[in-house]
């Protein structure tokens, strides 16, 4: 698979680049998708990941691509992705965690508190789409 570097800005202020293209059909609004992600602050400081940095073990998230369930910025990043694809995106707070009920958030209290404490700043997400369900 070829790596393509295309950096672009969406209407909602999200900046994203395709790191790996992926294969098959594209994810669309309302689709149920399974993905892994790493979330960092804009300065590179690690916030949360579904992949354990030491063991490499992952706990992928399964969510529907709609703004009721998922932060809008991330939803807009995943739409158009293909299975196996990877994108890196800078998500501004206006389309990030504007509600504490929005996903994805860590199940554990500490990481969740850490993530939500950075809700007012832009966050960098690296997303790998595993599959469209």
C-alpha positions in Angstrom: 0.0 0.0 0.0 1.3 3.4 -0.9 1.7 6.1 1.7 0.1 9.3 0.6 0.8 12.6 2.3 -2.1 15.0 1.6 -2.6 17.7 4.2 -6.0 19.5 4.0 -8.4 21.5 6.0 -12.1 20.7 6.4 -14.8 23.3 6.7 -15.1 22.8 10.4 -11.5 23.8 11.0 -10.1 20.2 11.3 -6.7 19.8 9.7 -6.0 16.3 8.5 -3.6 14.2 6.5 -3.9 10.7 5.1 -1.0 8.6 6.4 -2.1 5.3 4.8 -4.9 5.1 2.3 -6.6 1.8 3.2 -8.7 -0.5 1.0 -12.3 -1.2 0.1 -15.4 1.0 0.6 -15.3 4.4 2.3 -16.9 4.9 5.7 -19.9 7.1 5.6 -22.2 9.1 7.9 -24.2 6.7 10.2 -21.9 3.7 9.6 -20.8 1.6 12.6 -17.0 1.5 12.6 -14.2 0.0 14.6 -11.0 1.9 15.1 -7.9 2.5 17.2 -6.6 5.9 18.1 -3.9 7.8 19.8 -4.8 11.2 21.3 -2.2 13.8 22.0 -2.1 17.5 22.9 -0.9 19.8 20.2 2.5 19.9 21.9 2.9 16.2 21.5 2.1 15.3 25.1 0.4 11.9 25.3 -3.2 11.9 26.5 -4.8 8.5 25.6 -4.6 5.6 23.3 -6.6 2.4 22.6 -3.2 0.7 22.0 -1.0 -0.1 24.9 2.3 1.5 24.2 4.3 -1.2 26.0 2.5 -4.5 25.1 1.1 -3.4 21.8 -2.2 -4.9 22.9 -5.2 -2.9 21.6 -8.8 -2.3 22.7 -10.5 -0.9 19.6 -13.5 1.4 19.9 -16.7 0.6 18.0 -18.9 3.7 17.4 -21.5 4.9 15.0 -20.5 7.9 12.8 -23.0 10.4 14.0 -22.6 13.6 16.0 -24.9 12.4 18.8 -22.4 9.7 19.8 -19.0 10.9 18.6 -17.1 14.2 18.7 -17.9 15.9 15.4 -14.3 16.5 14.5 -13.3 12.9 14.7 -16.5 11.7 12.9 -15.6 14.1 10.0 -12.0 12.6 10.0 -13.2 9.0 9.8 -15.8 9.6 7.1 -14.2 8.8 3.8 -11.6 6.5 5.4 -11.2 2.9 4.2 -10.4 -0.2 6.3 -6.7 -0.3 7.2 -6.4 3.4 6.5 -4.7 5.8 8.9 -5.2 9.5 9.3 -3.6 12.1 11.5 -5.8 15.2 12.4 -5.7 18.3 14.5 -9.2 18.8 16.0 -10.2 22.2 17.3 -12.2 22.3 20.6 -15.3 23.6 18.9 -15.8 20.2 17.2 -14.1 18.2 20.0 -15.4 17.3 23.5 -18.1 20.0 23.7 -20.2 17.5 25.8 -18.8 15.1 28.3 -21.0 12.4 27.0 -19.4 12.4 23.6 -17.1 9.5 22.6 -14.5 8.3 22.4 -13.5 8.5 26.1 -11.4 6.1 28.1 -13.4 3.9 30.5 -10.9 4.4 33.3 -11.4 7.4 35.5 -7.9 8.8 35.5 -7.4 8.8 31.7 -10.9 10.1 31.2 -10.3 13.0 33.6 -7.0 13.7 31.9 -8.7 13.8 28.4 -11.6 16.0 29.5 -9.2 18.4 31.3 -7.8 19.1 27.8 -11.2 19.5 26.2 -10.8 23.3 25.7 -7.7 22.9 23.5 -7.0 21.5 20.1 -6.2 17.7 20.2 -4.2 15.6 17.7 -5.8 12.2 16.9 -4.1 9.5 15.0 -6.8 7.1 13.8 -6.6 3.7 12.3 -9.8 2.4 10.8 -9.9 -1.4 11.4 -13.3 -2.1 9.8 -16.7 -0.9 8.8 -19.2 -3.1 10.4 
